[in-house]
Amino acid sequence: MVSIKESVANIFSSAHKGSSVGIDIGASSIKIVEVEKVDERAVLKNYGEISLGPRANVSAGQATSLPPESIAAALSDLLQEAAISPRHTSFAIPFSASLLSVAELPDVGSKELESMIPIEARRYIPVPLSEVSLDWWVLPKRKLGPKSVAPAGTPTSLAKTEVIIAAIHNEVIKKYEVIRDSTHIAGNATHFEIEIFSTLRAIIGRDLSAIMVIDIGAGSTKLSLVDEGIVRGSHVISVGGQDITLALSKSLAIPFEKAEEIKCRIGVLGGEEGRDVATVAELILANILSEAAHFAENYEHKYGSKVSKVILVGGGALLQGIEKVVEQHFSGVTVEIGDPFARLDAPAYFVRTLKSLSPSFAVAVGLALKGLEE
């Protein structure tokens, strides 16, 4: 049984000494980060990435759906190439393979809540509860609660408490256990965490304002809304960075590999190629960002807390000029590219390279930092 609850316990602290490895198995690549604690600082020891596309007979950068054994073989190759022999590891569970909901329930005791949760969970989980690992935890009280006005003459409603309900399908857990065992990683030193919490640990810090985190992966985009340092909402969009490449490939009648190279090299800035990328990228991003803006507006309407910052992570955040596109959809909001490696000490000669890769390693860095807490 996986303890999902530990995923959000002390996400901003670290206390473990020794080396820790975070493993992020994405749709298009596997990323690993190894850190250790030196003089109370998290220090980068190593990192690496391996593309999964060629192992699925598709281009690098495309989303794949490989069996666990093939993923384990790729992970083994990466660990060997990076000369990492993990003793303490944390694996990310994809957000798309989990379910995370925030429910408002009566503010009652823990025993009463415990009996209510399974009933409430059935509203959100479309499979029998016996098929998932279910966990829940009460969120801290907001400084300002939900905006609500009771009609005149009606009694005051019962106090409410917010509860996160999290579930991971048992088959998903078994898949990651197969990968872990096939790579000969010690089971008693391995942890699993829903990727959204890994990302937040790596990039949010102690900012208590309302922040929208947009994680643009190859095949999907994950949204998370953090307020007062707590996850208050999440959503997944089935559009990602590869959709930009596929659309550019079709528009220019060029192979996927060439379109990916142009997208990564030029972005939406400068020259004729930049205009081509911008035309396609802005159309794809508009679908993502319109949904993200609507998600933020609903939150503001319910709680009166306006999103003040948008942080971009994931491979899609590496698209040059993407901040300007995002700013068009979030008026008056600060837009930043997440830099998870900023949480780590690293050799000076790594800095420039890390800066160019950083947003796509948010999950792996957050997982590695989690290992220092254990």
C-alpha positions as CSV (number, residue, x, y, z in Angstrom):
1,M,0.0,0.0,0.0
2,V,1.3,3.4,-0.9
3,S,0.9,6.2,1.6
4,I,-0.3,9.1,-0.6
5,K,-0.7,11.3,2.4
6,E,3.0,11.7,2.9
7,S,3.1,13.4,-0.5
8,V,2.2,16.7,1.0
9,A,3.7,16.4,4.5
10,N,6.3,19.0,5.1
11,I,6.8,19.7,1.4
12,F,9.0,22.7,2.1
13,S,11.3,21.1,4.6
14,S,14.3,18.7,4.5
15,A,16.0,16.8,7.2
16,H,17.5,13.6,5.7
17,K,21.3,13.2,5.4
18,G,22.8,11.3,2.5
19,S,22.2,10.9,-1.2
20,S,18.7,10.9,-2.7
21,V,17.6,10.2,-6.3
22,G,14.4,11.5,-7.9
23,I,13.1,9.6,-10.9
24,D,10.6,11.2,-13.2
25,I,9.2,8.9,-15.9
26,G,7.5,11.2,-18.4
27,A,5.7,10.5,-21.6
28,S,8.7,11.3,-23.8
29,S,11.7,10.9,-21.5
30,I,13.0,9.8,-18.1
31,K,14.8,12.4,-16.0
32,I,16.8,11.7,-12.9
33,V,18.4,14.0,-10.3
34,E,20.7,13.0,-7.5
35,V,21.2,15.3,-4.5
36,E,22.9,15.1,-1.1
37,K,22.9,17.2,2.0
38,V,26.1,19.0,2.8
39,D,26.2,21.6,5.7
40,E,22.4,21.8,5.7
41,R,22.3,22.6,2.0
42,A,20.9,20.4,-0.8
43,V,23.8,19.9,-3.3
44,L,23.4,18.6,-6.8
45,K,25.5,15.5,-7.4
46,N,24.3,14.3,-10.8
47,Y,21.5,14.5,-13.2
48,G,20.5,12.9,-16.5
49,E,17.8,12.3,-19.2
50,I,17.1,9.7,-21.7
51,S,14.6,9.9,-24.6
52,L,11.9,7.2,-24.8
53,G,10.8,8.0,-28.4
54,P,13.4,5.8,-30.2
55,R,12.5,2.9,-27.9
56,A,8.9,3.1,-29.2
57,N,10.0,3.6,-32.8
58,V,8.9,7.2,-32.8
59,S,10.9,10.5,-32.8
60,A,12.6,11.9,-29.8
61,G,10.2,14.4,-28.1
62,Q,7.0,12.4,-29.0
63,A,4.9,10.9,-26.2
64,T,5.1,7.1,-25.8
65,S,3.3,4.3,-24.1
66,L,5.9,1.7,-23.4
67,P,5.5,-1.5,-21.2
68,P,7.1,-1.4,-17.8
69,E,9.9,-3.7,-18.9
70,S,11.0,-1.3,-21.7
71,I,10.9,1.6,-19.3
72,A,12.9,-0.3,-16.8
73,A,15.5,-1.1,-19.4
74,A,15.8,2.6,-20.4
75,L,16.1,3.6,-16.7
76,S,18.8,1.1,-16.2
77,D,20.7,2.4,-19.1
78,L,20.4,6.0,-17.8
79,L,21.5,5.1,-14.3
80,Q,24.5,3.2,-15.7
81,E,25.4,6.1,-18.0
82,A,25.2,8.6,-15.2
83,A,27.1,6.3,-12.9
84,I,24.3,6.5,-10.2
85,S,23.7,3.6,-7.8
86,P,20.6,4.8,-5.9
87,R,20.1,3.8,-2.3
88,H,17.2,6.2,-1.6
89,T,14.8,6.8,-4.5
90,S,11.5,8.5,-5.1
91,F,9.4,7.8,-8.2
92,A,6.8,10.3,-9.6
93,I,3.3,9.0,-10.2
94,P,1.9,10.8,-13.2
95,F,-0.9,13.2,-12.4
96,S,-2.9,11.7,-15.3
97,A,-2.7,8.3,-13.5
98,S,-4.0,9.7,-10.3
99,L,-7.0,11.5,-9.0
100,L,-6.9,14.6,-6.7
101,S,-9.9,16.4,-5.6
102,V,-10.6,19.1,-2.9
103,A,-14.0,18.5,-1.2
104,E,-15.8,20.7,1.2
105,L,-17.2,18.6,4.1
106,P,-18.8,19.4,7.5
107,D,-16.2,20.5,10.1
108,V,-16.5,17.4,12.3
109,G,-14.1,15.2,14.1
110,S,-11.6,12.9,12.4
111,K,-13.6,9.7,13.1
112,E,-16.7,11.2,11.5
113,L,-14.7,12.4,8.5
114,E,-13.1,8.9,8.2
115,S,-16.6,7.4,7.7
116,M,-17.7,10.1,5.3
117,I,-14.6,10.1,3.0
118,P,-15.4,6.7,1.2
119,I,-18.9,8.0,0.5
120,E,-17.7,11.3,-0.8
121,A,-14.9,9.7,-2.8
122,R,-17.4,7.8,-4.9
123,R,-18.5,11.1,-6.4
124,Y,-15.1,11.6,-7.9
125,I,-13.7,8.2,-8.5
126,P,-15.2,6.4,-11.5
127,V,-14.0,2.9,-10.5
128,P,-14.7,0.7,-7.4
129,L,-12.7,1.9,-4.4
130,S,-11.3,-1.6,-4.0
131,E,-9.3,-0.9,-7.2
132,V,-7.5,2.2,-5.9
133,S,-5.2,3.2,-3.0
134,L,-7.1,6.0,-1.3
135,D,-5.9,8.6,1.1
136,W,-7.1,11.9,2.4
137,W,-6.0,14.8,4.7
138,V,-7.6,17.9,6.0
139,L,-6.3,21.2,4.6
140,P,-5.3,24.1,7.0
141,K,-8.0,26.7,7.4
142,R,-7.9,29.6,5.0
143,K,-7.3,33.0,6.3
144,L,-10.3,34.0,4.1
145,G,-12.9,31.3,3.5
146,P,-15.1,30.9,0.5
147,K,-17.2,33.8,-0.4
148,S,-20.8,33.0,0.5
149,V,-23.9,35.1,1.3
150,A,-26.8,33.4,3.0
151,P,-30.3,34.6,2.1
152,A,-31.9,36.9,4.7
153,G,-33.7,35.0,7.4
154,T,-31.9,31.7,6.9
155,P,-29.9,30.1,9.7
156,T,-26.1,30.2,9.6
157,S,-24.8,27.2,7.6
158,L,-22.6,24.6,9.3
159,A,-18.9,25.2,9.3
160,K,-17.0,23.5,6.5
161,T,-13.6,22.1,6.2
162,E,-11.6,21.4,3.0
163,V,-10.3,17.9,2.5
164,I,-8.0,16.6,-0.3
165,I,-9.0,13.2,-1.5
166,A,-6.3,11.4,-3.5
167,A,-6.4,8.1,-5.3
168,I,-4.0,6.0,-7.4
169,H,-5.1,3.0,-9.3
170,N,-3.6,-0.2,-7.9
171,E,-2.5,-1.2,-11.4
172,V,-0.4,2.0,-11.7
173,I,1.3,1.2,-8.4
174,K,2.1,-2.3,-9.6
175,K,3.5,-0.9,-12.8
176,Y,6.0,1.3,-10.9
177,E,6.9,-1.5,-8.6
178,V,7.7,-3.7,-11.6
179,I,10.0,-0.9,-12.9
180,R,11.6,-0.5,-9.5
181,D,12.2,-4.2,-9.1
182,S,13.5,-4.7,-12.7
183,T,16.0,-1.9,-12.1
184,H,17.2,-3.6,-8.9
185,I,16.4,-0.5,-6.8
186,A,16.0,-1.4,-3.1
187,G,12.3,-1.5,-2.3
188,N,12.7,-0.5,1.4
189,A,14.3,2.8,0.3
190,T,11.8,3.7,-2.4
191,H,8.9,6.1,-2.2
192,F,6.1,7.2,-4.6
193,E,4.6,10.6,-4.9
194,I,2.0,12.2,-7.2
195,E,4.1,14.5,-9.5
196,I,2.2,17.7,-8.7
197,F,3.6,17.7,-5.1
198,S,7.2,17.1,-6.4
199,T,6.9,20.1,-8.7
200,L,5.6,22.4,-6.0
201,R,8.3,21.4,-3.6
202,A,10.9,22.3,-6.2
203,I,9.6,25.7,-7.4
204,I,7.2,27.4,-4.9
205,G,9.4,28.0,-1.9
206,R,7.6,29.9,0.8
207,D,5.5,32.2,-1.3
208,L,2.0,32.3,0.2
209,S,0.2,34.2,-2.6
210,A,-2.2,32.6,-5.0
211,I,0.0,31.0,-7.8
212,M,-1.0,29.0,-10.9
213,V,1.6,26.4,-11.9
214,I,1.4,25.3,-15.5
215,D,3.4,22.2,-16.3
216,I,3.5,21.6,-20.1
217,G,4.6,18.1,-20.8
218,A,4.9,16.3,-24.1
219,G,1.4,14.8,-24.2
220,S,-0.5,16.8,-21.6
221,T,-0.5,19.9,-19.4
222,K,-1.0,19.9,-15.7
223,L,-2.5,22.8,-13.8
224,S,-2.2,23.4,-10.1
225,L,-3.4,26.3,-8.0
226,V,-1.5,26.9,-4.8
227,D,-2.7,29.4,-2.2
228,E,-1.3,30.1,1.2
229,G,1.3,27.4,0.4
230,I,-1.4,24.7,-0.1
231,V,-2.7,22.9,-3.2
232,R,-6.2,24.2,-3.6
233,G,-7.1,22.8,-7.0
234,S,-5.7,20.8,-9.9
235,H,-6.6,20.0,-13.5
236,V,-5.1,18.1,-16.5
237,I,-5.5,19.1,-20.1
238,S,-4.8,16.5,-22.9
239,V,-2.7,18.9,-25.0
240,G,1.0,19.3,-24.6
241,G,4.3,20.4,-26.3
242,Q,4.3,17.6,-28.9
243,D,1.1,19.0,-30.3
244,I,3.0,22.2,-31.3
245,T,5.6,20.1,-33.0
246,L,3.0,18.0,-34.8
247,A,1.1,21.0,-36.0
248,L,4.4,22.7,-37.2
249,S,5.4,19.5,-39.0
250,K,2.1,19.4,-40.8
251,S,2.0,23.2,-41.5
252,L,5.5,23.2,-43.1
253,A,5.4,19.7,-44.5
254,I,8.6,18.7,-42.7
255,P,9.5,15.7,-40.6
256,F,8.7,15.7,-36.9
257,E,12.4,15.7,-36.0
258,K,13.0,18.9,-38.1
259,A,9.9,20.6,-36.6
260,E,11.1,19.8,-33.1
261,E,14.6,21.2,-33.9
262,I,13.1,24.4,-35.2
263,K,10.7,24.8,-32.2
264,C,13.5,24.2,-29.7
265,R,16.1,26.4,-31.5
266,I,13.9,29.4,-32.6
267,G,10.9,29.4,-30.3
268,V,8.3,32.1,-31.1
269,L,11.0,34.8,-31.4
270,G,12.8,36.3,-34.4
271,G,13.0,35.6,-38.2
272,E,10.7,33.8,-40.6
273,E,11.1,30.5,-38.8
274,G,10.1,32.2,-35.6
275,R,6.9,33.6,-37.2
276,D,6.1,30.1,-38.4
277,V,6.5,28.6,-34.9
278,A,4.6,31.5,-33.3
279,T,1.6,31.1,-35.6
280,V,1.3,27.4,-34.7
281,A,2.4,27.6,-31.1
282,E,0.0,30.5,-30.2
283,L,-2.9,28.5,-31.6
284,I,-2.1,25.4,-29.6
285,L,-1.2,27.4,-26.4
286,A,-4.4,29.4,-26.7
287,N,-6.4,26.2,-26.0
288,I,-4.2,25.4,-22.9
289,L,-4.1,29.0,-21.6
290,S,-7.8,29.7,-22.1
291,E,-8.7,26.7,-20.0
292,A,-6.0,27.7,-17.4
293,A,-7.4,31.3,-17.2
294,H,-10.9,29.9,-16.8
295,F,-9.7,27.6,-14.0
296,A,-8.1,30.6,-12.2
297,E,-11.2,32.8,-12.7
298,N,-13.5,30.1,-11.1
299,Y,-11.1,30.0,-8.1
300,E,-11.1,33.8,-7.7
301,H,-14.9,33.9,-8.0
302,K,-15.3,31.3,-5.3
303,Y,-12.7,32.4,-2.8
304,G,-12.0,36.1,-3.7
305,S,-8.3,35.3,-4.0
306,K,-6.8,36.5,-7.3
307,V,-3.9,34.6,-8.9
308,S,-0.9,37.0,-8.8
309,K,1.7,34.8,-10.5
310,V,2.0,32.1,-13.1
311,I,5.0,29.7,-13.1
312,L,5.7,27.6,-16.1
313,V,7.6,24.3,-15.9
314,G,7.9,21.2,-18.0
315,G,9.5,20.8,-21.4
316,G,7.0,23.2,-23.0
317,A,8.3,26.0,-20.7
318,L,11.6,25.8,-22.7
319,L,9.9,27.4,-25.7
320,Q,11.6,30.7,-26.2
321,G,9.2,33.6,-25.8
322,I,6.4,31.6,-24.2
323,E,6.1,34.1,-21.3
324,K,4.8,36.8,-23.7
325,V,2.2,34.4,-25.0
326,V,1.0,33.5,-21.5
327,E,0.9,37.2,-20.4
328,Q,-1.7,37.8,-23.1
329,H,-4.1,35.4,-21.3
330,F,-3.3,36.5,-17.7
331,S,-3.7,40.3,-17.5
332,G,-1.7,41.9,-14.7
333,V,-0.2,38.7,-13.6
334,T,3.6,38.0,-13.2
335,V,4.8,35.2,-15.5
336,E,7.9,33.3,-14.6
337,I,9.8,30.3,-15.9
338,G,10.3,27.9,-13.0
339,D,13.9,27.2,-12.0
340,P,14.0,24.1,-9.7
341,F,17.8,23.9,-9.8
342,A,17.9,27.2,-8.0
343,R,17.0,25.3,-4.9
344,L,20.3,23.4,-5.1
345,D,23.9,24.2,-4.8
346,A,25.8,23.2,-7.9
347,P,29.3,23.7,-9.4
348,A,29.7,27.0,-11.2
349,Y,30.4,25.3,-14.6
350,F,27.0,23.6,-14.4
351,V,25.0,26.8,-14.0
352,R,24.5,27.8,-17.7
353,T,23.6,24.3,-18.8
354,L,21.3,23.8,-15.9
355,K,19.5,27.1,-16.6
356,S,18.7,25.9,-20.1
357,L,17.2,22.6,-18.8
358,S,15.8,23.6,-15.5
359,P,12.0,23.9,-16.1
360,S,11.8,20.3,-17.4
361,F,13.5,18.9,-14.3
362,A,11.0,20.3,-11.8
363,V,9.5,16.9,-10.9
364,A,12.8,15.1,-10.6
365,V,14.3,17.9,-8.4
366,G,11.3,17.9,-6.2
367,L,11.5,14.1,-5.8
368,A,15.1,14.2,-4.9
369,L,14.5,16.9,-2.3
370,K,11.7,14.7,-0.9
371,G,14.3,12.0,-0.3
372,L,16.3,14.4,2.0
373,E,13.2,14.6,4.2
374,E,12.9,10.8,4.8
